[in-house]
Amino acid sequence: MTKQEDSLTNLLKTELSSVNQGILKKRKSLADLLKNPVFEERDNTVEIDKAVLEEVASLLTSPSSEALFPLTIYLPAGGSEGYIRGDREAKIADELGADVVGGIPWIEYTNEDAQSHIDAMFAIAKVYDKDISMLIDDAGDPGLRTLEMLAVKTLQEAWEGRVTAQHARAMALYPEPYYRKIEALLRKARIGVVSDPQTGPLYARVRSLYDAGVGIALGQDDIADAYYPFGRNNMLEVAFLAAHLMWMTTFQDMEILYDLITTRAADALGIREFALQEGNRAHLVVLNAESVWEAIWSHEAPLYVIKDGRDITLQQ
């Protein structure tokens, strides 16, 4: 085992020992991901190779049979207050293979603290050349301004196309003139927005952002946790729920919803080489439906799931 793998394994032993095994067992999110996979998530993700995965599985109290392949494990790089607290944690996160730098600036007490939060995360992202993904303005308060702060900082640091904002529920209450300004900033900064209408009473202005050419996607958000009691990582189900909540029930609307969980979602998240063409990564999901309408209506598990050219379809 290399020095890097050894330090990674030791860290996992420490981190996973504090995981609530009851929640881990209850979610069974790995099996759900194999049924309805989301290959890319804009969070602090860590890809674990087979040898390290076997080491981690030996430490779990839940059945190891649930540890199917391939697997993405999500580990917090910092404290529960929302961000990394020092250079050591940033270095560890980079060593583990974290794809993005996260943040949750809207929970700070003052606008000054929120701006400092954003500035600190950008500083880390620039050192390690990482994309940025932040949970933004997740409350029914039109006075929240961290989405604007994030967009302005993105332009100042020339990080266009490398930032996503999650939720932005306060947008639903923005006065129209202020919304138009934010829309223009998001478009200029090429910031993608991920909205989860099914997990809260408010949500970002999905259709308006779509029509304006802003990167926009639908997300699952939670799976059977303290914030939301449902969720199966089934993005067709998310589109089905969004159709009702946003009253997008025409056939044209359904085409848009389908894009928001596939092609437009990839654009919003900055996922490259996503299209179905030679030379791109061999990811493919084959659905048991003859139309987008039928696929969203039934939101069944796919017939086949191909990841990196391998058939990983879960056999019932």
Sequence and secondary structure as in RCSB ss.txt:
>XXXX:A:sequence
MTKQEDSLTNLLKTELSSVNQGILKKRKSLADLLKNPVFEERDNTVEIDKAVLEEVASLLTSPSSEALFPLTIYL
PAGGSEGYIRGDREAKIADELGADVVGGIPWIEYTNEDAQSHIDAMFAIAKVYDKDISMLIDDAGDPGLRTLEML
AVKTLQEAWEGRVTAQHARAMALYPEPYYRKIEALLRKARIGVVSDPQTGPLYARVRSLYDAGVGIALGQDDIAD
AYYPFGRNNMLEVAFLAAHLMWMTTFQDMEILYDLITTRAADALGIREFALQEGNRAHLVVLNAESVWEAIWSHE
APLYVIKDGRDITLQQ
>XXXX:A:secstr
  HHHHHHHHHHHHHHTTS HHHHHHH HHHHHHHS     SSSEEE  HHHHHHHHTT SS GGG  SS EEE 
 SS TTSS  SHHHHHHHHHHT  EEEE GGGSSSHHHHHHHHHHHHHHHHHHT EEEEEE  SS TT  HHHHH
HHHHHHTT TTSEEEEE GGGGG  HHHHHHHHHHHHHHT EEEE GGGSS    HHHHHHTT  EEE    SSS
SS S   S HHHHHHHHHHHTT  SHHHHHHHHHHTTHHHHHHHT  S SSSTTS   EEE S SSHHHHHHH  
  SEEEETTEE     
